[in-house]
Amino acid sequence: MEYNTQREHLIIPEYGRNIQKMVTHAIGLKDKEERNRCARSIVDVMGELNPHLRDVADFKHKLWDHLFVISDFKLDVDSPFEVPTKESVNTKPEVIQYPVKDYKYRHYGKTISRMVNKAIDFKEGPEKDTLVATIANHLKKSYLIWNRDSVEDTKIIADLDELSGGKLKLPEGFVFAEVGNITPQNRRNPSNSNRKRGPRPGGGKWSGSNNRRRPQRG
């Protein structure tokens, strides 16, 4: 019995062993025209075995690249696309550096910091007062999302002052919105609980307060 561990290593297992055998056969063909015909046939079969690649842009290009990878770049055929090299395929992508920023109040998020900086540049007037008031209520909402307990308005005012470096002041007479108006509430639909049940077909009583209607026996 021949085990897979004793067989030739599959370079791209998704295409299966038969495709790899076909590619090996194509490499051994001496006539280049015959190799070209064989390579085109193999690419067609690869496309039939992996129809999901048809949704990928330039899927034919991808199939030809996979053909050369399976052949270990030993297949000498005329490709309709640029022939890849082992170096280009095995090159590691450049490491993308993630932005590292120190946000003191992470529960507020970085977007609110941008809003604060934008509000600082606004000219004094009703528009700036409205924006500052909106930011303050959003700070309170964000705080309550992470901390379900009530929060003192003085805490939000102090955080706004620190976030803006003391450059933003709430308009005179400002009153924070009620907690129930700025936080989502899980309210039950009264129409479901108060819905009047009709008589059970065939007589009998409906059971309890279960959501499903179950007739009681007896």
Backbone hydrogen bonds, N-H to C=O, Kabsch-Sander energy under -0.5 kcal/mol:
donor,donor_aa,acceptor,acceptor_aa,energy
3,Y,1,M,-0.6
6,Q,3,Y,-1.4
7,R,3,Y,-0.5
7,R,4,N,-1.0
11,I,9,H,-0.6
15,Y,12,I,-1.7
16,G,13,P,-1.2
19,I,15,Y,-0.5
20,Q,16,G,-1.1
21,K,17,R,-2.1
22,M,18,N,-2.3
23,V,19,I,-2.3
24,T,20,Q,-2.3
25,H,21,K,-2.2
26,A,22,M,-2.2
27,I,23,V,-2.2
28,G,24,T,-1.3
29,L,25,H,-0.5
29,L,26,A,-1.0
35,R,31,D,-2.0
36,N,32,K,-2.5
37,R,33,E,-2.1
38,C,34,E,-2.4
39,A,35,R,-2.7
40,R,36,N,-2.3
41,S,37,R,-2.0
42,I,38,C,-2.3
43,V,39,A,-2.3
44,D,40,R,-1.9
45,V,41,S,-2.2
46,M,42,I,-2.6
47,G,43,V,-2.0
48,E,44,D,-1.7
49,L,45,V,-2.2
50,N,46,M,-1.2
53,L,50,N,-1.8
54,R,51,P,-1.7
55,D,52,H,-1.3
56,V,53,L,-1.5
59,F,56,V,-0.9
62,K,58,D,-1.8
63,L,59,F,-2.2
64,W,60,K,-2.4
65,D,61,H,-2.1
66,H,62,K,-2.2
67,L,63,L,-2.1
68,F,64,W,-1.9
69,V,65,D,-1.9
70,I,66,H,-2.7
71,S,67,L,-1.7
72,D,69,V,-1.6
73,F,68,F,-2.9
74,K,71,S,-1.2
76,D,74,K,-0.5
77,V,75,L,-1.0
79,S,77,V,-0.9
89,V,85,T,-1.9
90,N,86,K,-2.0
91,T,87,E,-0.7
97,Q,95,V,-0.6
101,K,99,P,-0.7
103,Y,101,K,-0.9
104,K,102,D,-0.7
106,R,104,K,-0.8
108,Y,105,Y,-1.2
109,G,105,Y,-0.7
113,S,109,G,-0.7
114,R,110,K,-1.6
115,M,111,T,-2.1
116,V,112,I,-2.3
117,N,113,S,-2.2
118,K,114,R,-2.2
119,A,115,M,-2.5
120,I,116,V,-1.8
121,D,117,N,-0.9
121,D,118,K,-0.5
122,F,118,K,-0.5
122,F,119,A,-1.0
129,D,125,G,-2.2
130,T,126,P,-2.4
131,L,127,E,-2.0
132,V,128,K,-2.7
133,A,129,D,-2.3
134,T,130,T,-2.2
135,I,131,L,-2.5
136,A,132,V,-2.3
137,N,133,A,-2.1
138,H,134,T,-2.1
139,L,135,I,-2.4
140,K,136,A,-2.0
141,K,137,N,-2.2
142,S,138,H,-2.8
143,Y,139,L,-2.3
144,L,140,K,-2.1
145,I,141,K,-1.5
146,W,142,S,-1.3
147,N,143,Y,-2.0
155,K,152,E,-0.9
156,I,152,E,-1.2
157,I,153,D,-2.3
158,A,154,T,-2.2
159,D,155,K,-2.2
160,L,156,I,-2.5
161,D,157,I,-2.0
162,E,158,A,-1.9
163,L,159,D,-2.8
164,S,160,L,-1.9
165,G,162,E,-0.8
166,G,161,D,-3.0
167,K,164,S,-0.9
174,F,171,P,-1.7
181,N,178,E,-1.2
182,I,178,E,-0.8
182,I,179,V,-1.0
183,T,179,V,-1.4
187,R,185,Q,-1.2
192,N,189,N,-1.6
193,S,189,N,-1.0
194,N,190,P,-2.3
200,R,204,G,-0.5
203,G,200,R,-2.3
207,S,214,R,-2.0
214,R,212,R,-0.7
216,Q,205,K,-2.0
